[in-house]
Amino acid sequence: MGDVATIFKIYTETGKETEVRDSIIKTLKPKSIQLEDVAFGIKVIKVMFVHTDEEGSTAIEEKLKAVKDVTEVEVADQTLL
């Protein structure tokens, strides 16, 4: 099977975006990560992981949901590489 790139949008408790981003970088080692302004001071963390098609993105999503101060995780985009 091929490799898959999955981009997740992660919503956090207000003001905790930087702490959550740092925790994700340290524990999950994403391919890329960035903070993005949404509106009215709300920020979302966009994070990309590259994994095999067989692994799927569900396990990564569960690990992201388990990070302290994460309130919501959604798959923003997914594509074969």
C-alpha positions in Angstrom: 0.0 0.0 0.0 1.0 3.7 -0.3 1.7 6.5 2.1 -1.1 8.8 3.2 -0.8 12.4 4.4 -3.5 13.4 6.9 -4.1 16.9 8.1 -5.9 17.4 11.4 -7.5 20.5 12.8 -7.1 20.6 16.6 -9.2 22.9 18.8 -8.0 23.6 22.4 -9.0 25.3 25.5 -8.7 29.0 25.0 -5.1 30.2 25.5 -3.6 26.7 25.6 -2.7 26.5 21.9 1.1 26.9 22.3 1.3 24.3 25.1 -0.7 21.8 23.1 1.4 22.4 20.0 4.6 21.8 22.0 3.2 18.6 23.5 2.2 17.3 20.1 5.6 18.0 18.7 7.4 16.3 21.6 5.2 13.2 21.8 3.9 12.5 18.3 6.5 13.9 16.0 4.3 15.3 13.2 5.5 16.0 9.7 4.4 19.7 10.1 2.4 21.8 12.5 1.2 25.4 12.6 -1.1 27.7 14.5 -3.8 29.3 12.3 -6.1 32.2 13.3 -9.8 31.3 12.8 -11.7 34.4 14.1 -12.2 36.5 17.2 -8.9 35.4 18.8 -9.7 31.7 18.3 -6.8 29.7 17.0 -6.7 26.2 15.6 -3.6 23.9 15.3 -3.2 22.3 11.9 -1.0 19.3 12.0 0.1 16.8 9.3 1.1 13.2 9.7 2.4 10.9 7.0 1.5 7.2 7.6 0.9 4.1 5.6 -2.5 3.3 4.2 -2.7 0.2 6.4 -2.1 2.1 9.6 -5.0 4.5 9.0 -5.6 7.8 10.7 -7.9 6.6 13.5 -5.0 5.7 15.8 -3.4 9.1 15.3 -6.7 10.9 15.9 -7.2 9.0 19.2 -3.7 10.0 20.4 -4.4 13.6 19.5 -7.7 13.5 21.5 -5.8 12.2 24.5 -3.5 15.3 24.6 -4.3 17.5 27.6 -6.4 20.6 26.8 -7.6 19.3 23.4 -11.3 19.8 23.0 -11.9 18.6 19.4 -10.0 16.9 16.6 -11.2 16.7 13.0 -9.7 15.4 9.8 -9.3 18.5 7.5 -7.7 16.7 4.5 -6.4 13.3 3.5 -4.5 12.3 0.4 -2.4 9.5 -1.0 1.2 10.4 -1.7 
